[in-house]
């Protein structure tokens, strides 16, 4: 778009802003088209509500693993007929594992994380009045809300929710009569996911168009903060890979309801042969994992972008290797689409094809390592401001490295065979994708809370409590889990009492469960801090972290169109921290940062590492 056309649109929007119609409660808080309000809606629905449900489920099945076969008052109260005399039923165990995985991966870490921060930050950091389409943005959120309601409703159907693991492999998912969790609960799961994918695609297209077309004057792609690069590339991966999962879900619905045989062949139930012929469950695995592996980068890339930004601000140093960071985001995006076979090494895959997927999988470790080393180098000799956002950013680097190292083992087809479908895999992806993404999300929540809620700050001390209990607790859960997996304990088993060789590991399961309960309790500290700070948090300044990016030039009060006057013009990149002149004095005396809209001074050169 030409600068003239851009200026014309900007003036037009600004005129609209001057005569903006009076908003009612419904148009401001419910069917809002303002990106800042939609970000809050995503946070509350995706992260707080769905996150609470997902974590509660994990505690239920962790208690079952720690104390199998024992009566539990929580089971009786929460599970009703699924826990006669307080002993958990085997069917509901798999249902809880399935719903926990689905909710955390898709509803919390995909929609909650991207929906919140892409919506909040893209217009503010690129210098736009709002998203390219406020209406599509609103529709995207309400489709997500509808899919969340359907997914939660499936918990209450008579036969129980979907139960086939979060990957819902056929035949359990394709035959409604296979088990209780294959009935109405599975149908609702598929309908919910189809609506969720529609929401995700609308949101992603909006983010891509906004970043490409609505950047303010001077905001070239190489002046964008790394947060925007991460959200932008995440949206592109989503647009490429989510339609494949939609096709898999639609084919499953056809197998279940219309008698087709895409994923079914030679099925026997109680000695009776069913009429299905010619399908293959491995075809479903290919379709699922073609989304499923890019999905883990859809989850982790926004967290990486947030960590890059928060870390540079709080180290008071330019991010190290800015262009290398962009290149690594692009490399991860490309490679993520050619590694899905590493989830299928034991599916009867040709060993040569296994070696190809091993090669591409190990290749993706290179851009991941570039990011890890660049974060560490950004911290090196920095003037570190240890606030909760910074601690969670550093914590994310730690969990990403520890979780990523086990990925090298799982990415090797020879080594993977030994630990596939054990707790080793569970430990790996919870650290590298689950905990790392949550840490990025928490870092973003503490850092941009003043932007979301009119300058109010979250309590620093409660943030410290939240971080340290979460950090120690999450390693307490997932570090021992690696050893349980190496001992051969299979995942998704309701109990392991049938295997005497695993008896000595029961105490380790109990230890992990205690850590899980403590870690979950720490999240209540975060929720209390978050909700209380909305109303009673102390007010900070317009730019509380002394950051350089454009969002801190907007007024503390939320206004339609973000800036009351003209949108600032950008003159420099997003990381001018601790920049000095020839005399080793700060460019702006007494100030260790220069905001993006400040023109270059005489003789000053723009840095871009």
Secondary structure, DSSP 8 states (H G I E B T S, - for coil): --HHHHHHHHHHHHHHHHT-----HIIIIIS---HHHHHHHHIIIIIIIHHHHHHHHHHHHHHHHHSTT---HHHHHHHGGGSGGG---HHHHHHHHHHHHHIIIIIIIIIIHHHHHHHHHHHHHHT-SS-S-HHHHHHHHHHHHHHHHHHHHGGGSTT-B--STTTT-TTTTT-TTSSGGGSHHHHHHHHHHHHHHHHHHHHHHHHHHHHHH---TT--GGGS-HHHHHHHHHHHHHHHHHHHHHHHHHHHHHHHHS---SS--S-EETTEE-S--S--HHHHHHHHHHHHHHHHHHHHHHHHHHHHHHHHHHHTS--TTHHHHHHHHHHHHHHGGG-GGGGGTTTT--HHHHHHHHHHHHHHHHHHHHHHHHHHHHHTT------HHHHHHHHHHHHHHHHHHHHHHHTSHHHHHHHTTBHHHHHHHIIIIIIHHHHHHHHHHHHHHHHHTTTB---HHHHHHHHHHHHHHHHHHHHHHHHHHHTT-BTT-S--TT-GGGGGGHHHHHHHHHHHHHHHHHHHHHHHHHHHHHHH--B--TTTT---SGGGGS-SS--TTS-SSS-----S-S--BS-B-TTS-BSBTTBSB--TTS---TT------
